[in-house]
């Protein structure tokens, strides 16, 4: 039998996103998804760049930003450059992904401010700090336990693909974003998103989330579903 790592293909690719250029090491294989650069993460960056009116007020502030399911880190890195002087938490449940994010921070050390970034273990829906994974928390302030309602912006891309993940995902968004002013930007492949659209809409209601922006976004020949969410009053 092959070791799983033997099945991986590793590459470093440069992505030019507006005026921001990032080099991202990624790994792809026929099983597993978390260490690849998926097109939705590029679409999230492009959406921010081309729909700045939705985020102009935020750009003037020092924000606390959380990325759920960071993979190799592209979206979180872009957010740290787009929202200057903000603190960005890049999170994943996969330890190998967390290590890959750290590698990519080092690869991009000339363009990223490492003091802006925190790489942390997080399992969606579980807000108790994992003692078994203590070494995989860069943040020392009891993330995630003490961070309820502390994030100005939560971002995630291509995270809606398994029905069982919807509830913990939405519960995490509800838990972390600030009341009233907090926002979540969620970008998913339209085909995968639309498979669960009825269930997704119902679960938004159950988790007291208001998708006040729900639109299609085209990038090259691909279509994406973009949601901007806030907590309901």
N, C-alpha and C positions, 0 to 999 in steps of 0.2 A: 504493500500500500504506500502511496505517496503521502508525505506530510503536506498538510494544507498549504503551508508556506511555499512548497515547491510548485503549486499550481498557480501561484500569483505572477502576474506580469507587472513590473514596476516601470514607471516612466516619470519624467519631470517635463512639464509643459508650461509655456508662458501664456498667460491670459491677459489681454489688453482690454480693460474695462473702463471706457471713458478715458480719463486722464490717469488712471491707476493701472499699473502693470504688476502682476503677481506671478511668481513661479511656484507651481504646486506639484509636489510629488504625490502620485496616487498609485494605488494598487488595484488591479482588477483580476477577478477569477470567476469561475462558473458558479460558485456558491458564495453567498455573502454579498452585501451591498454597501457597507458603511465606509469603505476606503476608496471609493471611486468618486470622480467629479461628475455628478449628474447634471444634465442640461438645465434642470430647474434652478440649480444654484447660480448658474450664469444668468438665467432669466431674472432671478431675484435682484442681482446686481444691476442688470440693465434696466429693470423696472424702477429701481431707486433713481438711476441716472436720468431716465426719461420722464419720470412722473414726480419730479421734485416738489411740485406744488403741494402734494399730500404730506410732505415732510419738512417744508421750509422752516416752520416754527421750531421743530426739533433740532435743526442744524445749528441753531444759534445757542444751544444749551449744552451743558456737560451732562451726558446721558449715562444711564446704566442700561446696557443692552445684553440680552441673553439669546444665544442661538441653541435651539434644540436639534439634536441629531446632526452634529457639525461635520461628521465624516472627516475629510482631510483639511477642512477649515476655510475653504475659499470664501463663502458668504460672510463668515464672521470677520475675516481679515478685511474684506471690502468694507464692511460696516465700520470697522475701526478707522479706516481712512476717510470714508464718506462723512461720518459724524466725528469730526475731529475733537480730540480731548475727552472722548467718552471712554468708559470702561466696558469692555466686552468680555462676557463669559462664554467660552466655547465648550459645549458639553456633549458627551456621548456615553453610551453604556458599554461600548466596545473599547477595551483597554488598548488594543492595537491601534485603534483610531486615535485615541488620546496621544499615544506616542508619536503617531504620524503627524498630528497637528504640531507637536513640539518640534519635530524635524522641519516642518514647513515654516515655522516661525524663525528657525535658525537660517533656513535658505533665504528668507526674505528680510533678514535683520537690517538691511540697508534702507528698507522702505517701511517697516513696521516698528512701532514703538512698543517694545515688550512690556513696558509698565502699564500699557493700556489693556493687556490681555491676561485672562485667567483661564487655564485649561482644567476642567473639572469633570469628574465622574457624575453622571446623573441617569437614573432609571425613571422614565416617565411615570408619574403618578405616585412615586415614593419620595416623600419629603423628609424622611429621616436620614441623616447622614450615615453612610455605610461604614461601619468600623472595619469591615474586611477590605475595603478599598481606600483606607485613609491615605495611603501613599499617593493616590491618584487624585487628590484634591490639592490644587495649587492655592485656592482660597482658604484662608485660615479662620474666617469669621463664621464658621458653622453653616456654610452653604450645603444643602439648600434650606435647612430647617429655619434659619432666621431671615429668609429672603421673601417671605410672603408679601405680595403687594409692593415690591421694591424695584421693579424694572419698568423703565419708561417705554422700552420697545423689546418685544420678543420676535425673533425671526426664525423661520424654518422653511425648508425646501424639499419637495418630493418625499414627504413623510407620511402621506396618506396612500397606503398601498395594501395594508392588511386590516380588515375590519376590527379585529380584536385590539388594535393599537389606538383606535379612534378615541375611546373613552379616556385612557390615561394621558393621551396627548392633549386633549381639550381640558382636562382637569389641571394639567400642568400650566397651560396658558392662563386659565382662570386664576390659579394660585399665585402666579408670579407677577402679572401685570398690575400696574398702579391703578387704583380706582380713579375714575373720571378721565385722567390725562393719559393713562397707559394705552399702548396700541400693540397689536400683533400683525406682522406681515407674513402671510403664508402663501407660498407659491408652489403649485403642484402641476405635474403633467396632466393635461386636461382629460385624456382618455382614462387614466387611472382614477383621477378625482371623480369623474362623472359616474364611475361604477358604483360609488357609494353616496351619490349626491343627496338622495332622499334621507338616508340614515344620518348623513353628516348634518344636514339642516336641522333635523330633529334633535341631535345631540348638542348642537349649538344652543338651542333653546334650553335644554336640560342643564347646561353648564353656564347659563346666564351670560352668553356671549352674543354680541350683536355684530354681524358682518355687514357693516354699512357700506363697504365696497366689495362687490362681487362681480368680477369682469374677466373676460378673456384677454390674454396678452399673447401676441405673436412674436416669435423670435426666429429668424430664418424661416424654415419650413415647419417649425414645431409650434404647437398651441399649448398654452398654459392657463390654468385657472388661478386667479389672484384674489385673495381675500385680505382686507384690512379690517381687523376686529377690535372691539373695545368691550369692556364690561357693561352690562345693562345697568341702568340706574335702579 
